[in-house]
Amino acid sequence: MPAIGYSHRPVALGQRGMVAAAHPYAALAGIDVLKDGGTAADAAVAVNAVLAVTQPENCGVGGDLFCLYYEAATGRIHFLDGSGRSGSRAGLDELRRRRLERLPIVGPPTVSVPGCVRGWAMLLERFGTRPLGELLQPAIRYAAGGFPVTSLLSQSIRDYVAVNPDPEWRRVFAPDGRGPGFGELLTQPDLGRTLAELAAEGPDVFYRGRVAQAIARRMETDGFLTLEDLAQHTGEWGEPITTTYRSVTVYETPPPTQGLAALLGLNMLEGFSLLDHPVHSVEHLHLLVEIAKLAYADRDRWIGDPAHARVPVAGLLSKAYAARRRRDFDPAKAQSHAFGDPSGDTTGFVVADSHGNLISVIQSLFNAFGSGVVAPGTGVALQNRGRHFTLDPSHPAAFAPRKRPFHTLMACIATRDERPLLGFATMGGNGQAMFHLQVLTNLFDYGMDVQEAIERPRFLLGAFLPGDPDETTHVESRVPGDVLAALEAKGHRVKTAPEFFWRCGHAQAIVLQNGTLMGGADPRGDGTALGF
């Protein structure tokens, strides 16, 4: 059973509405909208806009957005793909012409069309009751008037000053050469102007007007985007992907996102009795790590833009395929896993309204401050999602024009008996699917409350720090040393991480239980859950 009093924060409780978001100002903005009778969609736009100002290292109007929306009136869960495509000048031939052997990690070549703003408009058109201009007012005030920065944002700016040559980024975030310290004000008047123009004129100012022109000019010399690429952009409504786990139906965002990896992992885990293993025992962690490796091997082989490649979703999510993949798990030792054959920084938030609607949103620039490029005069930091294309022409995510890249972004809603049970999202780049597996099994197997499920120690696979081997397993140091030693004895390359490692995600969630809203927010970040 979960330990009593384990969590450092209480579960947030509410009956009429709740917001769990990565910054208190954003949560407050969403609560205000809900108290005024707005829907979860209305509140989500207000929340996201404030996050775009107060978390500029993680998200913003220069990035992409995905969400799942439970519509109480119909009982349906809708999927919104608010992501952009590569530029019309992109492609392997163009890379060769520019004598580039690979895509860079940051800079103008990594910029794809920002889809967030069009996503806001589409969300409000279908499910909103408030005009965009009204919902952007809190964000406009924080951008123009400033806000006190958190230690995480202050440190992100200081770290980036040393490596980012973009003059506009430096002018906006570190005009004094260092940026604001903890508690000092950050003002973003250019971003405030952009948001005010969005409020007055709508999304066209971003995709056809002044902002679009500024982005296109910045991309002229070494980017791949054109003004026409921005003007032609639109998001898409679609269907989520889903599987059953224990007595729960879990919905995730489909390709080009990595939501598929979480469902693959759950399908494999369903064949094991997790309750046979105490939480964070060596057996528990070994099982989760190895299943995550199997799911990620399939993710890396198969996921791409479904408009440009065949992604065998149905085959990958079949229970028969999970049973075959499950046989590759060895309880005695760690392994490297190949893919089977079935034939970065982000913000996640959740909103529940008094009408019974529930939304789970994930929105991002990818790396800290995205590409590191700010379109002059706009205050808009542009994402670097384009870095996730591959140069292998046979891969579903091969670099090509007007194509959506692979996305680490993903959002989750779970239901029981066709009623919403959970909304969940977390930042964490490549690790997001691992974090979904860990938090969801904490909830559905071990019966933890939502706050404890989020706070419990997590692991993260991958070479995320200089000098790490590729299969490094970062494990938060709250896991006992003898467990870490036992993992190493099974062949895992364990590296002890801080007690609350920021790279292990900043998760936010809302659980709906017997008419009560229960919210959790991650102490690894600056988030909070508020209900009423």
C-alpha positions in Angstrom: 0.0 0.0 0.0 1.2 3.6 -0.6 2.9 5.2 2.4 0.7 7.6 4.4 2.0 11.1 4.2 4.5 10.4 1.4 3.6 13.4 -0.7 5.2 16.8 -0.1 2.0 18.6 -1.3 -1.6 18.0 -0.6 -4.0 16.8 -3.2 -6.0 19.8 -4.6 -9.7 19.3 -4.3 -12.7 20.9 -6.1 -16.2 20.3 -7.3 -17.0 22.8 -10.0 -13.7 23.3 -11.7 -10.0 22.7 -11.6 -6.7 23.7 -13.3 -3.4 21.9 -12.9 -0.7 23.9 -14.7 3.0 24.5 -14.6 2.8 28.1 -13.2 0.5 29.5 -10.5 -0.3 32.6 -12.6 -1.6 30.3 -15.4 -3.6 28.2 -13.0 -5.2 31.4 -11.6 -6.1 32.7 -15.1 -7.8 29.4 -15.9 -9.7 29.4 -12.6 -11.0 32.9 -13.3 -12.3 31.8 -16.7 -14.0 28.7 -15.1 -15.6 30.7 -12.3 -17.0 33.0 -14.9 -18.8 30.1 -16.6 -16.2 29.4 -19.3 -15.5 25.9 -20.7 -12.4 23.8 -20.3 -11.5 25.0 -23.8 -11.8 28.7 -22.9 -9.7 28.2 -19.7 -7.1 26.1 -21.6 -6.4 29.0 -24.0 -6.1 31.5 -21.1 -3.8 29.1 -19.2 -1.6 28.4 -22.3 -1.3 32.1 -23.1 0.0 32.9 -19.6 2.4 30.0 -19.7 3.7 31.3 -23.0 4.7 34.5 -21.1 5.8 33.0 -17.8 7.5 29.9 -19.1 9.1 31.2 -22.3 11.9 28.5 -22.1 9.3 25.7 -22.3 6.4 26.9 -24.5 4.9 29.7 -26.4 3.2 30.9 -29.5 6.2 30.0 -31.6 5.6 26.3 -30.8 3.2 23.5 -31.4 0.1 22.2 -29.5 -1.7 18.9 -29.1 -4.7 18.1 -26.9 -7.4 15.6 -26.0 -10.8 17.0 -25.2 -13.5 15.0 -23.5 -16.9 16.5 -24.5 -19.4 15.9 -21.8 -22.4 16.5 -24.1 -21.5 13.6 -26.4 -19.2 11.5 -24.3 -16.6 11.7 -27.1 -12.9 12.3 -26.8 -11.6 14.6 -29.6 -8.0 14.9 -30.7 -6.6 18.2 -32.0 -3.3 18.2 -33.9 -2.1 21.8 -33.6 1.4 21.1 -35.0 3.1 22.7 -38.0 5.0 21.3 -40.9 8.5 21.7 -42.3 9.1 24.5 -44.8 8.6 24.1 -48.5 12.3 24.5 -49.0 13.1 21.5 -46.8 14.5 18.2 -48.1 17.5 16.0 -48.4 18.6 17.6 -51.7 18.5 21.0 -50.1 20.7 19.8 -47.2 23.2 18.5 -49.7 23.1 21.8 -51.6 23.8 23.6 -48.4 26.6 21.1 -47.6 25.0 20.1 -44.3 25.7 16.6 -43.2 23.0 16.6 -40.6 20.3 18.9 -39.2 21.5 21.1 -36.4 19.9 20.9 -32.9 19.1 24.7 -32.8 19.1 27.6 -35.2 16.9 28.6 -38.2 17.2 25.3 -40.1 15.3 23.5 -37.2 12.3 25.9 -37.3 9.0 24.4 -38.5 5.7 26.3 -38.8 4.4 27.2 -35.3 0.9 25.7 -34.9 -0.1 26.9 -31.4 -2.0 30.0 -32.3 -4.1 28.3 -35.0 -4.7 25.5 -32.5 -6.1 28.0 -30.0 -8.5 29.3 -32.6 -9.7 25.8 -33.7 -10.2 24.8 -30.1 -12.3 27.9 -29.4 -14.3 27.5 -32.6 -15.5 24.1 -31.7 -15.7 24.2 -27.9 -15.2 27.7 -26.7 -17.7 30.3 -25.4 -15.3 33.3 -25.0 -13.5 35.4 -27.6 -9.8 34.9 -28.0 -9.2 38.6 -27.2 -10.8 38.3 -23.8 -8.9 35.1 -22.9 -5.5 36.7 -23.8 -5.8 39.7 -21.5 -4.0 38.2 -18.5 -1.1 37.1 -20.7 -0.9 40.6 -22.3 -0.7 42.1 -18.8 2.1 39.8 -17.7 4.1 40.3 -20.9 3.8 44.1 -21.0 3.9 44.8 -17.2 6.4 42.0 -16.3 6.3 39.2 -13.7 8.8 37.9 -11.2 10.8 35.0 -12.6 11.2 31.7 -10.9 14.5 30.1 -10.2 14.0 27.6 -13.0 13.4 30.4 -15.6 16.3 32.5 -14.2 18.7 29.6 -14.4 17.5 28.7 -17.9 18.2 32.2 -19.2 21.6 32.3 -17.5 22.6 28.9 -19.0 21.5 29.9 -22.5 23.2 33.3 -22.6 26.6 31.6 -22.8 25.7 29.5 -25.9 23.0 31.3 -27.9 24.3 33.9 -30.4 20.9 35.1 -31.6 21.0 38.9 -31.0 17.2 39.2 -30.7 17.0 36.5 -28.1 19.7 38.2 -26.1 18.0 41.6 -26.4 14.7 40.2 -25.1 15.8 37.9 -22.3 19.3 39.1 -21.3 19.8 42.8 -22.3 22.2 43.2 -19.5 24.2 40.1 -20.4 22.8 37.9 -17.6 19.0 38.1 -17.5 16.8 38.6 -14.5 17.6 36.9 -11.2 15.2 34.9 -9.0 12.2 37.2 -8.1 13.3 40.0 -10.5 10.8 41.2 -13.2 11.0 40.0 -16.8 9.1 42.3 -19.2 8.4 41.3 -22.8 6.9 44.3 -24.5 7.3 42.9 -28.0 5.5 39.7 -27.0 2.8 41.8 -25.3 2.3 43.7 -28.6 2.0 40.4 -30.5 -0.5 39.1 -28.1 -2.5 42.3 -28.2 -2.6 42.2 -32.0 -3.7 38.6 -31.8 -6.5 39.7 -29.4 -7.6 42.4 -31.8 -7.1 40.8 -35.2 -7.1 37.1 -34.6 -4.7 34.4 -35.9 -4.2 35.9 -39.3 -1.8 38.4 -37.8 0.4 35.5 -36.9 0.1 33.5 -40.2 -0.3 36.3 -42.8 0.3 39.7 -41.1 3.1 41.4 -39.3 4.3 38.5 -37.2 4.3 36.1 -40.2 6.4 38.6 -42.2 8.9 39.0 -39.4 9.3 35.2 -39.1 9.7 34.7 -42.9 12.3 37.5 -43.1 14.3 35.8 -40.3 14.1 32.5 -42.2 15.2 33.9 -45.6 18.9 33.1 -45.4 19.4 29.9 -43.5 15.9 28.6 -42.6 13.4 26.5 -44.7 10.2 28.4 -44.1 8.5 30.9 -46.4 5.7 33.3 -45.9 3.5 31.0 -48.0 4.2 28.1 -45.6 2.9 30.2 -42.7 -0.2 31.3 -44.7 -1.1 27.8 -45.7 -0.9 26.3 -42.2 -3.9 24.7 -40.5 -4.3 22.2 -37.7 -6.4 19.1 -37.9 -9.1 17.4 -35.8 -8.8 13.6 -35.6 -9.3 10.6 -33.4 -7.1 9.6 -30.4 -5.5 6.2 -30.2 -6.5 4.0 -27.3 -6.0 0.7 -25.5 -7.5 -0.9 -22.4 -5.4 -1.4 -19.2 -6.9 -3.3 -16.3 -10.4 -1.8 -15.9 -9.4 1.5 -17.6 -9.5 2.8 -21.2 -6.5 5.0 -21.9 -6.5 7.5 -24.7 -3.3 9.1 -26.1 -2.4 11.5 -28.9 -1.7 9.6 -32.1 1.3 9.9 -34.6 3.2 12.0 -35.2 3.3 12.1 -31.4 4.8 9.4 -29.2 1.5 8.6 -27.4 1.8 5.3 -29.1 4.8 4.4 -27.0 2.8 4.7 -23.7 0.1 2.5 -25.0 2.6 -0.1 -26.3 4.1 -0.1 -22.8 0.8 -0.5 -21.0 -0.2 -3.4 -23.3 3.0 -5.2 -22.4 2.7 -4.4 -18.7 -0.8 -5.7 -18.5 0.6 -9.2 -18.8 2.4 -8.8 -15.5 1.1 -8.5 -11.9 2.8 -5.3 -10.7 1.4 -5.8 -7.2 3.7 -8.8 -6.9 6.5 -6.3 -6.7 6.7 -3.5 -4.0 6.9 0.0 -5.4 10.5 0.9 -6.4 11.8 -2.5 -5.6 14.5 -3.8 -8.0 11.9 -6.1 -9.7 9.4 -3.3 -10.2 12.0 -0.9 -11.7 13.7 -3.5 -13.8 10.3 -4.5 -15.3 9.3 -0.9 -16.1 12.7 0.0 -17.6 12.8 -3.0 -19.8 9.2 -2.6 -21.0 10.0 1.1 -21.8 13.0 0.1 -23.9 10.8 -2.3 -25.9 8.1 0.4 -26.5 10.7 3.0 -27.4 12.4 0.7 -29.9 9.1 0.4 -31.8 8.5 4.1 -31.4 11.8 5.0 -33.0 11.2 2.7 -36.0 7.6 3.3 -36.8 6.3 6.8 -35.9 6.2 9.6 -38.5 3.7 11.9 -40.2 0.8 9.5 -41.1 0.0 11.8 -44.1 3.4 10.8 -45.6 4.0 7.3 -44.4 2.2 4.1 -43.3 2.2 4.0 -39.5 0.9 0.5 -38.5 -1.0 1.7 -35.4 -3.6 -1.1 -35.3 -1.0 -3.8 -35.5 1.3 -2.2 -33.0 -1.6 -1.8 -30.5 -3.0 -5.3 -30.8 -2.9 -7.4 -27.6 -1.4 -10.3 -29.7 1.5 -8.1 -30.7 2.0 -7.1 -27.0 2.1 -10.7 -26.0 4.8 -11.4 -28.6 6.9 -8.4 -27.5 6.4 -9.4 -23.8 8.4 -12.6 -24.5 11.5 -10.5 -25.0 11.5 -9.3 -21.4 14.2 -11.1 -19.3 13.5 -10.8 -15.5 17.2 -11.6 -14.8 19.0 -9.0 -16.9 19.0 -5.7 -18.7 19.0 -5.8 -22.5 19.2 -3.7 -25.6 16.0 -4.2 -27.7 15.4 -4.0 -31.4 12.1 -2.9 -32.9 9.4 -5.4 -33.6 7.3 -5.9 -36.7 3.5 -5.9 -36.2 2.7 -7.5 -39.6 12.4 18.1 -25.2 11.2 21.3 -23.1 7.5 21.5 -22.8 4.5 22.4 -20.7 1.6 20.1 -19.9 -1.7 21.1 -18.2 -5.2 19.8 -17.5 -8.5 21.6 -17.0 -11.9 20.3 -15.8 -15.0 22.6 -16.0 -18.4 22.6 -14.3 -20.0 21.2 -17.5 -18.2 17.9 -17.2 -15.7 18.7 -20.0 -12.0 17.7 -19.5 -9.0 18.8 -21.5 -5.4 17.5 -21.5 -2.9 19.8 -23.3 0.7 19.5 -24.2 2.5 22.6 -25.7 6.1 23.2 -26.4 9.1 24.8 -28.2 11.0 21.5 -27.7 14.5 22.5 -26.5 14.9 25.3 -23.9 13.8 28.4 -25.9 13.3 26.1 -28.9 15.6 27.0 -31.8 17.0 29.9 -29.8 15.8 32.2 -32.6 13.4 35.1 -31.8 11.7 36.8 -34.8 12.7 40.4 -34.5 10.2 42.8 -33.1 7.7 40.0 -32.2 9.1 38.6 -28.9 8.3 35.1 -30.4 10.8 32.4 -29.7 10.6 29.8 -32.5 10.5 26.1 -31.9 13.1 23.6 -33.1 10.8 20.6 -33.8 12.6 20.2 -37.2 15.6 18.7 -35.5 13.6 15.5 -35.1 13.6 14.6 -38.8 15.9 11.9 -39.9 18.2 11.8 -43.0 17.3 8.2 -43.7 15.0 8.5 -46.8 13.2 5.2 -46.0 12.2 6.2 -42.5 8.6 7.5 -41.8 10.2 10.7 -40.4 12.5 11.4 -43.3 13.3 15.1 -43.9 11.0 16.4 -46.6 9.0 19.6 -47.4 5.7 20.4 -45.7 5.8 17.4 -43.4 5.1 17.1 -39.7 8.1 16.0 -37.7 8.1 13.2 -35.0 6.9 14.8 -31.8 7.8 13.8 -28.2 4.7 15.7 -27.2 1.8 13.6 -25.9 -1.3 14.0 -23.8 -3.6 11.5 -22.0 -7.2 11.0 -20.9 -8.4 7.8 -19.2 -12.0 6.7 -18.7 -13.8 4.0 -16.7 -17.2 2.8 -17.8 -17.1 5.6 -20.5 -16.8 8.3 -17.8 -13.7 10.5 -17.5 -11.3 9.3 -14.8 -8.0 11.1 -15.5 -6.5 13.9 -17.5 -2.7 13.8 -17.5 0.2 15.6 -19.2 3.9 16.2 -18.5 6.8 17.9 -20.0 10.0 15.9 -20.4 11.0 15.6 -24.0 12.0 12.1 -25.0 11.1 10.8 -21.5 7.4 11.7 -21.6 6.1 8.2 -22.6 8.3 6.7 -19.7 6.7 9.2 -17.3 3.2 8.3 -18.5 3.9 4.6 -17.8 5.3 5.3 -14.3 2.5 7.7 -13.2 -0.3 5.7 -14.7 0.8 2.4 -13.1 1.2 4.3 -9.8 -2.4 5.2 -10.1 -4.0 2.2 -11.6 -1.9 -0.7 -10.2 -0.8 0.7 -6.8 -3.8 2.8 -6.0 -1.9 6.0 -5.1 -3.6 9.4 -5.0 -2.8 11.7 -7.8 -0.3 13.8 -5.9 1.7 10.8 -4.7 1.6 9.2 -8.1 3.2 12.3 -9.5 5.7 12.8 -6.7 7.0 9.2 -6.4 10.6 8.8 -7.7 11.0 8.3 -11.4 13.6 7.0 -13.8 14.7 8.4 -17.2 16.5 6.4 -19.9 19.0 8.0 -22.2 22.2 10.0 -22.6 20.8 13.3 -21.4 24.0 14.7 -19.8 27.5 15.0 -21.2 29.4 11.7 -21.0 26.4 9.5 -20.4 26.3 6.2 -22.3 23.3 5.8 -24.5 21.5 3.4 -22.2 22.1 5.3 -19.0 19.2 4.9 -16.5 18.9 8.0 -14.4 17.1 7.2 -11.2 16.1 9.8 -8.6 18.1 9.4 -5.4 15.0 8.8 -3.2 15.2 5.2 -4.4 17.3 3.3 -1.8 21.0 2.6 -2.6 20.6 -1.1 -2.3 18.0 -1.1 -5.0 20.2 0.9 -7.3 23.0 -1.6 -6.7 20.7 -4.5 -7.5 19.7 -2.8 -10.8 23.4 -2.4 -11.7 23.9 -6.2 -10.9 21.2 -6.9 -13.6 23.2 -4.9 -16.1 21.6 -1.5 -16.0 23.9 1.5 -16.3 22.5 3.4 -13.3 23.2 7.1 -12.7 21.9 8.6 -9.5 19.8 11.8 -10.2 18.8 14.5 -7.8 15.9 13.8 -5.5 13.5 15.7 -7.7 15.2 15.7 -11.1 13.7 18.4 -13.4 14.5 16.2 -16.4 12.1 13.6 -15.1 9.1 15.7 -16.1 6.8 18.3 -14.6 3.6 16.4 -14.5 0.1 17.8 -13.9 -3.1 15.7 -13.5 -6.7 15.8 -12.5 -8.5 12.7 -11.3 -12.4 12.7 -11.3 -13.8 10.5 -8.5 -17.3 10.3 -7.1 -18.1 13.9 -8.2 -14.9 15.3 -6.7 -12.0 16.8 -8.7 -8.6 15.8 -7.4 -5.5 17.7 -8.7 -1.8 17.0 -8.6 1.1 19.2 -9.6 4.8 18.3 -9.8 7.3 19.6 -7.2 10.0 19.1 -9.9 8.7 22.3 -11.4 6.8 25.5 -10.5 3.3 24.1 -11.1 0.2 24.1 -9.0 -3.3 22.6 -9.0 -6.2 24.8 -7.9 -9.9 23.8 -7.6 -13.2 25.3 -6.4 
